[in-house]
Each structure stands twice: as structure tokens, then as C-alpha cells.
Amino acid sequence: MLIRPLTAWPRFLLLCTCAAVFLATLWASPAGATPPKPPGDYELRCNPYSGVCIWVLRSAVDDPGKKTTAPAEPVRKKAKPTCQLNGAPQACTSQHGNWSNSQQCYMQRVTPPPPASDPIWQGRTDGSVWACVREQGYDEGRHLVTRFIWLPGEPDTVVVDPLTLVYRAVASMQLSKPQVRTAPGAGQVGLVNMPVWLWVEKSERTWGPITRQASVPGLTVAATAQVKAVNWSLGDGKTLRCEGAGTAYDKSFGIKDSPDCGHRYVKTSRQQADCRYTVSATAQWDIRWQSSSGDTGQISMTQQAATQLRIGEAVPVLVDPDAAEVAGAAGQGRSC
């Protein structure tokens, strides 16, 4: 068999790495014969001069026809806006509100708004009046100057801390106190060592999830609130944490414990104020938010509501079959 010198081989074989040359030796075959394909990502390459074919690892051979792709540009986080007073750095928030680069002052909505007869409205019935506050002067002559501006919407204030908008979004949710439910109910009498069921009614504003947004020019925050757990204070010194809303009682359940949120009293409520235990439920809200600038966060808040439960005890009664009167073991002590 005629073997050509190495210089007669095609250009692409000259570019093979040492690994490819090793594989060529390992998997070479006589002209006209195709060696079996080894396991792995191999490609068959044949020499047009000698007719010898070999299997070559794709990763070990430079493919002239292969297109390369430039690496993707790294994701750049949007730069936060800056606050400037005549080109100089300025604090973006203060007790007077948030800074507006266009108005060159701190902006805060006037609450309550001026009466409709105030000239600032100029007969308008929409929009809001804003106090525009700016510090002027130097050293001991520094003082605050306030002017009032009517705007149809929000001013172009620069809010570096998105929490300002988070709390505004939460305020718009109008979250409500938990709606407490018990069995026995507030107008009924429970018994010592008998099960008491506890739960809260679920609605968008008492349980969630509820989502609201708040915006100023250049920044938007979306917040979602959801109750994660309810902490119960049962009035007898005991506390209970229920991860869910609890299960509403139904007469078909009979006398048994709640599957997820219940209690048993071991003493009557006779010694309590108004002869009732005060039962309070504290809902723990988990609020997650995300801003259009890429910031995210989480805050918590609680809301509480209460009810009262009267707990008594079963009194044995003896009946004299020979008398019309009933003799009972009347409870001694405070009457409820």
C-alpha cells in the first residue's frame, strides 16, 4: 500500500490536535474499508488521496465550516436615577418629601387638599395640589421656601428607596382584620374539656393573595400580600399558632377536635371578666415586592381581631322519681 508523506495530507488533517492524531492511529483502516464507529461523538473523516477513513472526535478537530457565536452581552442592571440641584448631588428623600429634578424641590401631596375655592385649583376638579419645598440661602441665612403646585398626576420625583412606593401599594390594598370564627360561637356556651374549633374567614383583603402597584415617573413597584399564619391567644394563658386559616366547623363533624386549629379549655370562664375568655387572632402578613429597577424585597405586618368565649361545665342532676322537684348539685361561687 502506497503511503504518502505527511505533507500530502489535506490541510484540515494538519490542524488536528494530538488527540486527533492518536485517534487516527487507533481507528485507521485500509482503503475502501470503513472502521466501526466507536462510542461517543465521533465524525468519519476520509483522505481523498489514500482513501483511508478514520473516526475523529468532533471536539478534537477544528471545523473550518463551523460558525462561532460571540458571547452574549452581560446583563447590565439599569442605573438608578440621581438627584441634582443645579447639577450638584442632592439627597433624594427628606422629611419634606421626594426630590423632583424638574421642579428642583421636594414634593409632597397636600393632605387634606385646599378647598375647591382656593385659586391654586383654577376651577379644576381633578389632580392634586403638591407642596414644593426647597432650602435656600447659606449658613445662618438658610431657610425653607415653599410654593404650591397643581399637577394632574404624580410629580417626576426620584425615589431611590422603593419602600416609599411599597407602603403606598400596601395602603391601597386596604387590608382588613381577620374575621374570627369559633365553635361554639360567641353567643353559645362551651364545656370544659370539650373541643373548641378556631378559624378565620378567607377573603382577598383578610387573607390574600392581593396584588397592587404604586408608581412615580421612572419607577413602579408591585407588591403581593398573603397571610402565612394566625397566632391565637386563647385567654387562659395558652397560645396556638395555626399555619392555615383553620377548618370551619359543621354539625356533621360531631364532637371531635379540629384537624388543624383547635383548643380544649380545662377551666371554666367563671373567673374571667364578663365570665368569658377573650380570644384574639393575629394574622401575619407576608408582603413580597419587586420594582421596575430590579430591586426586590419582603416586609411583614400583622393585624388582630378578637372575640369572646364562655366556657362552663356539665353539672350532674339527680332526679327523685317520687318527688316533683329536681334536686341538683348547684354550682357554688360566682354566678355567670
LUMPADO-334630 format. One record per residue (C-alpha): z, x, y; residue number from 1. Coordinates in Angstrom, 3 decimals, m for minus. Example, Ala and Ser with C-alpha at 12.3 -4.5 7.8 and 13.67 -1.06 7.14 Angstrom:
REM residues 2
<kedo w="7.800" u="12.300" v="m4.500" num="1"/>
<kedo w="7.140" u="13.670" v="m1.060" num="2"/>
REM end
This chain:
REM residues 336
<kedo w="0.000" u="0.000" v="0.000" num="1"/>
<kedo w="m1.020" u="1.292" v="3.378" num="2"/>
<kedo w="1.908" u="1.683" v="5.734" num="3"/>
<kedo w="1.072" u="2.050" v="9.382" num="4"/>
<kedo w="3.105" u="4.260" v="11.658" num="5"/>
<kedo w="5.797" u="2.611" v="13.743" num="6"/>
<kedo w="3.653" u="2.891" v="16.895" num="7"/>
<kedo w="1.106" u="0.479" v="15.443" num="8"/>
<kedo w="3.589" u="m2.356" v="15.162" num="9"/>
<kedo w="3.369" u="m5.159" v="17.766" num="10"/>
<kedo w="5.350" u="m4.909" v="20.969" num="11"/>
<kedo w="7.840" u="m7.590" v="20.039" num="12"/>
<kedo w="8.965" u="m5.618" v="16.977" num="13"/>
<kedo w="9.666" u="m2.632" v="19.202" num="14"/>
<kedo w="12.099" u="m4.796" v="21.126" num="15"/>
<kedo w="14.134" u="m5.740" v="18.079" num="16"/>
<kedo w="17.763" u="m4.747" v="18.116" num="17"/>
<kedo w="19.307" u="m2.568" v="15.467" num="18"/>
<kedo w="20.483" u="m5.708" v="13.726" num="19"/>
<kedo w="16.925" u="m6.993" v="13.536" num="20"/>
<kedo w="15.660" u="m3.703" v="12.110" num="21"/>
<kedo w="18.368" u="m3.826" v="9.474" num="22"/>
<kedo w="17.428" u="m7.372" v="8.585" num="23"/>
<kedo w="13.735" u="m6.402" v="8.476" num="24"/>
<kedo w="14.512" u="m3.762" v="5.872" num="25"/>
<kedo w="16.681" u="m6.137" v="3.929" num="26"/>
<kedo w="14.262" u="m9.036" v="3.865" num="27"/>
<kedo w="10.826" u="m7.300" v="3.878" num="28"/>
<kedo w="8.273" u="m8.420" v="1.306" num="29"/>
<kedo w="4.870" u="m7.246" v="0.120" num="30"/>
<kedo w="1.774" u="m8.505" v="1.945" num="31"/>
<kedo w="0.906" u="m12.069" v="1.132" num="32"/>
<kedo w="4.376" u="m12.862" v="m0.275" num="33"/>
<kedo w="6.929" u="m14.859" v="1.704" num="34"/>
<kedo w="10.534" u="m13.878" v="1.006" num="35"/>
<kedo w="13.092" u="m16.665" v="0.552" num="36"/>
<kedo w="14.822" u="m17.821" v="3.742" num="37"/>
<kedo w="18.392" u="m16.559" v="3.916" num="38"/>
<kedo w="21.173" u="m18.925" v="5.019" num="39"/>
<kedo w="21.632" u="m19.093" v="8.778" num="40"/>
<kedo w="19.474" u="m19.402" v="11.906" num="41"/>
<kedo w="16.533" u="m17.167" v="10.896" num="42"/>
<kedo w="12.917" u="m17.146" v="12.043" num="43"/>
<kedo w="9.950" u="m15.899" v="9.991" num="44"/>
<kedo w="8.012" u="m13.065" v="11.688" num="45"/>
<kedo w="4.805" u="m11.572" v="10.205" num="46"/>
<kedo w="2.980" u="m8.316" v="11.097" num="47"/>
<kedo w="m0.731" u="m9.162" v="11.622" num="48"/>
<kedo w="m1.756" u="m5.636" v="10.652" num="49"/>
<kedo w="0.161" u="m5.169" v="7.437" num="50"/>
<kedo w="0.705" u="m8.793" v="6.519" num="51"/>
<kedo w="4.388" u="m8.098" v="5.885" num="52"/>
<kedo w="6.648" u="m11.026" v="6.768" num="53"/>
<kedo w="10.371" u="m10.864" v="7.414" num="54"/>
<kedo w="13.172" u="m13.276" v="8.323" num="55"/>
<kedo w="14.841" u="m12.296" v="11.597" num="56"/>
<kedo w="17.962" u="m13.707" v="13.253" num="57"/>
<kedo w="16.927" u="m15.631" v="16.360" num="58"/>
<kedo w="19.837" u="m14.193" v="18.330" num="59"/>
<kedo w="18.764" u="m10.635" v="17.439" num="60"/>
<kedo w="15.193" u="m10.897" v="18.753" num="61"/>
<kedo w="14.040" u="m11.139" v="22.376" num="62"/>
<kedo w="11.634" u="m14.062" v="22.568" num="63"/>
<kedo w="9.065" u="m13.450" v="25.341" num="64"/>
<kedo w="8.193" u="m17.122" v="25.419" num="65"/>
<kedo w="11.768" u="m18.297" v="25.745" num="66"/>
<kedo w="12.705" u="m19.730" v="29.114" num="67"/>
<kedo w="16.008" u="m18.791" v="30.638" num="68"/>
<kedo w="18.070" u="m21.127" v="32.757" num="69"/>
<kedo w="20.040" u="m19.875" v="35.716" num="70"/>
<kedo w="23.745" u="m20.627" v="35.540" num="71"/>
<kedo w="24.797" u="m23.795" v="37.313" num="72"/>
<kedo w="26.254" u="m23.506" v="40.752" num="73"/>
<kedo w="30.054" u="m23.667" v="40.672" num="74"/>
<kedo w="31.517" u="m26.946" v="41.844" num="75"/>
<kedo w="32.886" u="m26.475" v="45.300" num="76"/>
<kedo w="35.692" u="m28.659" v="46.479" num="77"/>
<kedo w="34.952" u="m30.408" v="49.715" num="78"/>
<kedo w="36.635" u="m28.630" v="52.586" num="79"/>
<kedo w="39.284" u="m30.697" v="54.267" num="80"/>
<kedo w="38.677" u="m31.576" v="57.916" num="81"/>
<kedo w="40.658" u="m29.736" v="60.547" num="82"/>
<kedo w="42.340" u="m30.997" v="63.682" num="83"/>
<kedo w="41.453" u="m29.382" v="67.002" num="84"/>
<kedo w="42.473" u="m29.776" v="70.630" num="85"/>
<kedo w="39.693" u="m28.387" v="72.828" num="86"/>
<kedo w="38.713" u="m26.083" v="69.953" num="87"/>
<kedo w="42.258" u="m24.876" v="69.234" num="88"/>
<kedo w="44.130" u="m25.772" v="65.992" num="89"/>
<kedo w="46.254" u="m28.888" v="66.295" num="90"/>
<kedo w="48.799" u="m30.485" v="63.946" num="91"/>
<kedo w="47.107" u="m33.421" v="62.227" num="92"/>
<kedo w="50.184" u="m35.644" v="61.989" num="93"/>
<kedo w="53.222" u="m36.235" v="64.170" num="94"/>
<kedo w="55.736" u="m38.943" v="64.958" num="95"/>
<kedo w="53.112" u="m40.396" v="67.289" num="96"/>
<kedo w="50.521" u="m40.942" v="64.558" num="97"/>
<kedo w="47.461" u="m39.117" v="63.211" num="98"/>
<kedo w="45.218" u="m36.890" v="65.287" num="99"/>
<kedo w="41.756" u="m38.045" v="66.377" num="100"/>
<kedo w="39.286" u="m35.288" v="67.232" num="101"/>
<kedo w="37.056" u="m37.654" v="69.164" num="102"/>
<kedo w="39.868" u="m39.210" v="71.220" num="103"/>
<kedo w="41.819" u="m35.905" v="71.437" num="104"/>
<kedo w="45.171" u="m37.626" v="70.862" num="105"/>
<kedo w="47.488" u="m39.031" v="68.218" num="106"/>
<kedo w="46.544" u="m42.580" v="67.289" num="107"/>
<kedo w="48.976" u="m45.285" v="66.198" num="108"/>
<kedo w="48.405" u="m49.027" v="65.943" num="109"/>
<kedo w="50.425" u="m51.042" v="68.456" num="110"/>
<kedo w="52.768" u="m53.341" v="66.485" num="111"/>
<kedo w="53.263" u="m56.093" v="67.420" num="112"/>
<kedo w="49.984" u="m56.225" v="69.323" num="113"/>
<kedo w="49.837" u="m57.082" v="73.033" num="114"/>
<kedo w="49.423" u="m60.780" v="73.884" num="115"/>
<kedo w="45.902" u="m62.156" v="74.000" num="116"/>
<kedo w="46.174" u="m62.374" v="77.797" num="117"/>
<kedo w="46.520" u="m58.577" v="78.120" num="118"/>
<kedo w="43.461" u="m57.073" v="79.889" num="119"/>
<kedo w="43.146" u="m54.468" v="77.115" num="120"/>
<kedo w="41.610" u="m57.170" v="74.892" num="121"/>
<kedo w="38.905" u="m58.122" v="77.421" num="122"/>
<kedo w="38.630" u="m61.519" v="75.763" num="123"/>
<kedo w="38.209" u="m60.113" v="72.247" num="124"/>
<kedo w="39.992" u="m61.646" v="69.280" num="125"/>
<kedo w="39.180" u="m59.051" v="66.605" num="126"/>
<kedo w="40.070" u="m55.390" v="66.143" num="127"/>
<kedo w="43.352" u="m53.727" v="67.126" num="128"/>
<kedo w="44.988" u="m52.002" v="70.060" num="129"/>
<kedo w="45.945" u="m48.380" v="69.494" num="130"/>
<kedo w="48.322" u="m46.108" v="71.377" num="131"/>
<kedo w="46.637" u="m42.764" v="72.142" num="132"/>
<kedo w="49.364" u="m40.161" v="72.768" num="133"/>
<kedo w="48.780" u="m36.597" v="73.916" num="134"/>
<kedo w="51.057" u="m33.846" v="75.174" num="135"/>
<kedo w="50.083" u="m32.236" v="78.458" num="136"/>
<kedo w="51.451" u="m29.540" v="80.729" num="137"/>
<kedo w="53.123" u="m26.238" v="79.932" num="138"/>
<kedo w="56.682" u="m25.094" v="79.247" num="139"/>
<kedo w="59.207" u="m27.278" v="81.072" num="140"/>
<kedo w="56.434" u="m29.323" v="82.613" num="141"/>
<kedo w="55.183" u="m30.567" v="79.252" num="142"/>
<kedo w="55.154" u="m34.338" v="78.903" num="143"/>
<kedo w="53.543" u="m37.104" v="76.890" num="144"/>
<kedo w="50.683" u="m39.151" v="78.239" num="145"/>
<kedo w="49.871" u="m42.468" v="76.567" num="146"/>
<kedo w="46.814" u="m44.628" v="77.001" num="147"/>
<kedo w="45.902" u="m47.768" v="75.104" num="148"/>
<kedo w="42.546" u="m48.253" v="73.411" num="149"/>
<kedo w="40.954" u="m51.279" v="71.750" num="150"/>
<kedo w="38.964" u="m50.461" v="68.596" num="151"/>
<kedo w="37.038" u="m52.800" v="66.284" num="152"/>
<kedo w="38.239" u="m50.872" v="63.219" num="153"/>
<kedo w="40.102" u="m47.714" v="62.260" num="154"/>
<kedo w="40.005" u="m44.641" v="64.524" num="155"/>
<kedo w="38.487" u="m41.388" v="63.284" num="156"/>
<kedo w="41.882" u="m39.826" v="62.654" num="157"/>
<kedo w="42.137" u="m36.727" v="60.493" num="158"/>
<kedo w="44.649" u="m37.363" v="57.724" num="159"/>
<kedo w="45.330" u="m34.148" v="55.853" num="160"/>
<kedo w="48.102" u="m35.698" v="53.768" num="161"/>
<kedo w="46.557" u="m38.616" v="51.838" num="162"/>
<kedo w="50.026" u="m40.037" v="51.142" num="163"/>
<kedo w="49.702" u="m41.726" v="54.526" num="164"/>
<kedo w="46.924" u="m43.832" v="53.025" num="165"/>
<kedo w="48.628" u="m44.147" v="49.632" num="166"/>
<kedo w="51.569" u="m46.011" v="51.141" num="167"/>
<kedo w="49.202" u="m48.129" v="53.182" num="168"/>
<kedo w="47.336" u="m49.090" v="49.984" num="169"/>
<kedo w="50.630" u="m49.872" v="48.226" num="170"/>
<kedo w="51.732" u="m52.050" v="51.144" num="171"/>
<kedo w="48.535" u="m54.091" v="50.803" num="172"/>
<kedo w="49.393" u="m54.806" v="47.133" num="173"/>
<kedo w="52.387" u="m56.922" v="48.220" num="174"/>
<kedo w="54.266" u="m56.053" v="45.034" num="175"/>
<kedo w="56.911" u="m58.627" v="44.116" num="176"/>
<kedo w="60.299" u="m58.521" v="42.445" num="177"/>
<kedo w="60.386" u="m59.090" v="38.679" num="178"/>
<kedo w="60.605" u="m62.732" v="37.608" num="179"/>
<kedo w="63.677" u="m62.650" v="35.356" num="180"/>
<kedo w="63.888" u="m64.955" v="32.337" num="181"/>
<kedo w="66.655" u="m65.272" v="29.750" num="182"/>
<kedo w="67.512" u="m67.368" v="26.725" num="183"/>
<kedo w="69.951" u="m69.006" v="27.066" num="184"/>
<kedo w="68.838" u="m69.724" v="30.601" num="185"/>
<kedo w="70.783" u="m69.677" v="33.871" num="186"/>
<kedo w="71.800" u="m73.348" v="33.511" num="187"/>
<kedo w="72.898" u="m73.040" v="29.878" num="188"/>
<kedo w="75.908" u="m71.576" v="28.098" num="189"/>
<kedo w="75.542" u="m68.754" v="25.619" num="190"/>
<kedo w="78.063" u="m67.782" v="22.990" num="191"/>
<kedo w="79.899" u="m64.585" v="22.208" num="192"/>
<kedo w="78.170" u="m62.507" v="19.505" num="193"/>
<kedo w="75.050" u="m64.679" v="19.675" num="194"/>
<kedo w="71.678" u="m63.195" v="20.646" num="195"/>
<kedo w="70.513" u="m63.272" v="24.270" num="196"/>
<kedo w="66.790" u="m62.777" v="24.926" num="197"/>
<kedo w="65.636" u="m60.984" v="28.078" num="198"/>
<kedo w="62.136" u="m60.794" v="29.527" num="199"/>
<kedo w="60.154" u="m60.834" v="32.783" num="200"/>
<kedo w="57.052" u="m62.853" v="33.599" num="201"/>
<kedo w="53.904" u="m60.764" v="33.962" num="202"/>
<kedo w="51.512" u="m61.207" v="36.878" num="203"/>
<kedo w="49.369" u="m58.860" v="38.930" num="204"/>
<kedo w="51.986" u="m58.454" v="41.667" num="205"/>
<kedo w="55.073" u="m58.412" v="39.427" num="206"/>
<kedo w="53.730" u="m56.268" v="36.579" num="207"/>
<kedo w="50.244" u="m54.937" v="37.315" num="208"/>
<kedo w="47.920" u="m53.257" v="36.923" num="209"/>
<kedo w="46.834" u="m53.770" v="40.509" num="210"/>
<kedo w="44.474" u="m51.529" v="42.495" num="211"/>
<kedo w="43.979" u="m51.335" v="46.245" num="212"/>
<kedo w="42.278" u="m48.932" v="48.665" num="213"/>
<kedo w="43.021" u="m47.661" v="52.141" num="214"/>
<kedo w="40.607" u="m45.729" v="54.341" num="215"/>
<kedo w="40.076" u="m43.954" v="57.597" num="216"/>
<kedo w="36.758" u="m42.407" v="58.607" num="217"/>
<kedo w="36.175" u="m39.487" v="56.263" num="218"/>
<kedo w="38.916" u="m40.274" v="53.731" num="219"/>
<kedo w="39.554" u="m43.047" v="51.197" num="220"/>
<kedo w="42.456" u="m43.378" v="48.775" num="221"/>
<kedo w="42.546" u="m45.688" v="45.736" num="222"/>
<kedo w="45.954" u="m46.460" v="44.212" num="223"/>
<kedo w="46.775" u="m48.294" v="40.974" num="224"/>
<kedo w="50.282" u="m49.621" v="40.260" num="225"/>
<kedo w="51.716" u="m50.606" v="36.876" num="226"/>
<kedo w="55.270" u="m51.353" v="35.699" num="227"/>
<kedo w="56.236" u="m48.895" v="32.963" num="228"/>
<kedo w="59.736" u="m50.109" v="32.063" num="229"/>
<kedo w="62.502" u="m52.508" v="33.064" num="230"/>
<kedo w="66.128" u="m51.383" v="33.288" num="231"/>
<kedo w="68.622" u="m54.183" v="32.699" num="232"/>
<kedo w="72.225" u="m54.233" v="33.936" num="233"/>
<kedo w="73.988" u="m56.882" v="31.866" num="234"/>
<kedo w="77.166" u="m57.415" v="33.876" num="235"/>
<kedo w="79.546" u="m56.422" v="31.090" num="236"/>
<kedo w="79.210" u="m52.688" v="31.695" num="237"/>
<kedo w="76.241" u="m52.350" v="29.356" num="238"/>
<kedo w="72.712" u="m51.314" v="30.341" num="239"/>
<kedo w="69.439" u="m51.668" v="28.484" num="240"/>
<kedo w="66.021" u="m50.101" v="29.019" num="241"/>
<kedo w="63.017" u="m52.087" v="27.806" num="242"/>
<kedo w="59.678" u="m50.262" v="27.788" num="243"/>
<kedo w="57.764" u="m53.518" v="27.944" num="244"/>
<kedo w="58.172" u="m56.893" v="29.618" num="245"/>
<kedo w="60.103" u="m58.301" v="26.663" num="246"/>
<kedo w="59.261" u="m61.290" v="24.482" num="247"/>
<kedo w="59.529" u="m64.843" v="25.801" num="248"/>
<kedo w="61.813" u="m66.968" v="23.635" num="249"/>
<kedo w="60.537" u="m70.018" v="21.775" num="250"/>
<kedo w="62.610" u="m72.576" v="19.887" num="251"/>
<kedo w="60.638" u="m71.810" v="16.752" num="252"/>
<kedo w="62.275" u="m68.359" v="16.654" num="253"/>
<kedo w="65.660" u="m69.880" v="15.842" num="254"/>
<kedo w="68.832" u="m67.834" v="16.147" num="255"/>
<kedo w="67.790" u="m64.213" v="15.860" num="256"/>
<kedo w="67.617" u="m61.127" v="18.048" num="257"/>
<kedo w="64.732" u="m60.416" v="20.390" num="258"/>
<kedo w="62.306" u="m57.946" v="18.776" num="259"/>
<kedo w="62.155" u="m55.696" v="21.847" num="260"/>
<kedo w="64.613" u="m56.680" v="24.611" num="261"/>
<kedo w="67.885" u="m58.449" v="23.899" num="262"/>
<kedo w="71.690" u="m58.234" v="24.002" num="263"/>
<kedo w="74.851" u="m59.681" v="22.448" num="264"/>
<kedo w="77.974" u="m60.206" v="24.532" num="265"/>
<kedo w="81.327" u="m59.507" v="22.877" num="266"/>
<kedo w="83.447" u="m61.192" v="25.558" num="267"/>
<kedo w="83.158" u="m64.452" v="27.430" num="268"/>
<kedo w="82.328" u="m64.536" v="31.122" num="269"/>
<kedo w="85.557" u="m66.389" v="31.906" num="270"/>
<kedo w="86.994" u="m63.462" v="33.879" num="271"/>
<kedo w="83.820" u="m62.904" v="35.922" num="272"/>
<kedo w="83.167" u="m64.198" v="39.407" num="273"/>
<kedo w="81.997" u="m67.802" v="39.139" num="274"/>
<kedo w="82.595" u="m67.442" v="35.388" num="275"/>
<kedo w="79.163" u="m65.857" v="34.956" num="276"/>
<kedo w="77.765" u="m62.424" v="34.207" num="277"/>
<kedo w="75.367" u="m61.097" v="36.854" num="278"/>
<kedo w="72.273" u="m59.803" v="35.058" num="279"/>
<kedo w="69.848" u="m57.655" v="37.059" num="280"/>
<kedo w="66.414" u="m56.328" v="36.125" num="281"/>
<kedo w="64.957" u="m53.259" v="37.861" num="282"/>
<kedo w="61.211" u="m52.802" v="37.402" num="283"/>
<kedo w="59.985" u="m49.203" v="37.518" num="284"/>
<kedo w="56.531" u="m48.995" v="39.063" num="285"/>
<kedo w="54.247" u="m46.053" v="38.284" num="286"/>
<kedo w="51.615" u="m45.596" v="41.013" num="287"/>
<kedo w="48.709" u="m43.209" v="40.483" num="288"/>
<kedo w="46.262" u="m42.410" v="43.269" num="289"/>
<kedo w="43.081" u="m40.474" v="43.932" num="290"/>
<kedo w="41.429" u="m39.593" v="47.237" num="291"/>
<kedo w="37.780" u="m39.106" v="48.121" num="292"/>
<kedo w="38.584" u="m35.461" v="48.930" num="293"/>
<kedo w="39.528" u="m34.839" v="45.284" num="294"/>
<kedo w="43.313" u="m34.964" v="45.615" num="295"/>
<kedo w="45.308" u="m36.901" v="43.020" num="296"/>
<kedo w="48.969" u="m37.718" v="42.620" num="297"/>
<kedo w="51.645" u="m40.036" v="41.334" num="298"/>
<kedo w="54.583" u="m41.769" v="43.008" num="299"/>
<kedo w="57.254" u="m44.161" v="41.744" num="300"/>
<kedo w="59.077" u="m47.123" v="43.211" num="301"/>
<kedo w="61.482" u="m49.782" v="41.948" num="302"/>
<kedo w="62.082" u="m53.465" v="42.612" num="303"/>
<kedo w="65.056" u="m55.511" v="41.477" num="304"/>
<kedo w="65.900" u="m59.152" v="40.812" num="305"/>
<kedo w="68.970" u="m60.836" v="39.295" num="306"/>
<kedo w="70.167" u="m63.961" v="37.550" num="307"/>
<kedo w="73.486" u="m65.184" v="36.114" num="308"/>
<kedo w="74.543" u="m65.971" v="32.567" num="309"/>
<kedo w="77.514" u="m67.997" v="31.406" num="310"/>
<kedo w="78.904" u="m66.857" v="28.055" num="311"/>
<kedo w="81.516" u="m68.915" v="26.254" num="312"/>
<kedo w="82.945" u="m69.034" v="22.762" num="313"/>
<kedo w="82.925" u="m71.596" v="19.986" num="314"/>
<kedo w="86.265" u="m73.439" v="19.708" num="315"/>
<kedo w="87.278" u="m74.833" v="16.299" num="316"/>
<kedo w="88.136" u="m78.537" v="16.362" num="317"/>
<kedo w="90.301" u="m80.298" v="13.791" num="318"/>
<kedo w="89.711" u="m83.998" v="13.185" num="319"/>
<kedo w="92.559" u="m86.177" v="11.853" num="320"/>
<kedo w="90.953" u="m88.819" v="9.697" num="321"/>
<kedo w="93.999" u="m91.080" v="10.183" num="322"/>
<kedo w="94.046" u="m90.902" v="13.971" num="323"/>
<kedo w="91.608" u="m91.966" v="16.629" num="324"/>
<kedo w="92.400" u="m88.949" v="18.759" num="325"/>
<kedo w="90.961" u="m85.498" v="18.210" num="326"/>
<kedo w="93.308" u="m82.533" v="18.244" num="327"/>
<kedo w="91.644" u="m79.366" v="19.453" num="328"/>
<kedo w="92.636" u="m75.814" v="19.866" num="329"/>
<kedo w="92.026" u="m75.846" v="23.593" num="330"/>
<kedo w="91.232" u="m72.525" v="25.172" num="331"/>
<kedo w="94.017" u="m71.050" v="27.198" num="332"/>
<kedo w="93.640" u="m69.253" v="30.532" num="333"/>
<kedo w="91.161" u="m69.649" v="33.310" num="334"/>
<kedo w="89.030" u="m72.811" v="33.261" num="335"/>
<kedo w="85.317" u="m72.459" v="33.889" num="336"/>
REM end
